[in-house]
Amino acid sequence: MAAAPSSLASSHLSPIAAVSTPAVPHQLRIGCSRRRAGRIVAMAGSGKFFVGGNWKCVKNSLTGRIEVSAQNVWIGKGGAYTGEISAEQLVDIGCQWVILGHSERRHIIGENDEFIGKKAAYALSQNVKVIACIGELLEEREAGKTFDVCFRQMKAFADSISNWADVVIAYEPVWAIGTGKVATPEQAQEVHAAVRNWLKTNISPDVASSTRIIYGGSVNAANCAELAKKEDIDGFLVGGASLKGPDFATIINSVTAKKVAA
Ligand SMILES: O=C[C@H](O)COP(=O)(O)O
């Protein structure tokens, strides 16, 4: 892979961590994904936490530091789209965030860049904030196409985004998601720095320095600290490790420690 462009300082950014937990039966669910259908996804940042999944369970048990994210939303105003979730529904129940472009939506469900971009545009138009996921397949990395893929996915999001204050970028190499094969801190930092530089070049230096870029893919209690030390890693999007409460706490603390250190 070509050398990454120089990174922009991001140590002032509020860190973020994200987690998921297994489904709780008989709860209203928003969003779904593979083995973790109905999971909770929590993110910490800007002094807030964000959680999505089993709505009643989440909403009734969280403090004001926690916000909720869905894992899917429809591309436009609600209507006869059976099985889909509208942004209006999310707003109605007080759900502030949605995860878009997750690799499972791209590679299993078949959502393409344009479709994901439409979702982002409409969600943002309804004041639903977006966790914009990008990331390359293993064969794309091995072919030296990591930056090409991530930048193409970034452009699709950027074409739909006017207010970057409501966007968090999640870099999740597909080969690291749910595999136990985490990117090394250097591999992750290289892509995060490149994405931040892409924002600087294609959007603005302000957006580049203020947009949080979080890493996802086999983050756990053992590897989070070294990842969190990297300059352009502003937090985590965590799946499997969030099934273990103490591990999640360790992950949250790793990014909180970064914020304190900054
Ligand atoms: O949504 C979460 C990410 O896909 C990461 O999942 P993972 O931590 O199980 O690899």
The ligand as a Gaussian input file, in Angstrom:
#p B3LYP/6-31G(d) Opt

LIG

0 1
 O      -20.761000      -3.149000      14.211000
 C      -19.742000      -3.569000      14.695000
 C      -18.631000      -3.906000      13.866000
 O      -19.085000      -4.541000      12.737000
 C      -17.516000      -4.638000      14.547000
 O      -17.900000      -5.926000      14.953000
 P      -16.846000      -6.805000      15.808000
 O      -16.345000      -5.931000      16.905000
 O      -17.625000      -7.972000      16.275000
 O      -15.727000      -7.172000      14.864000

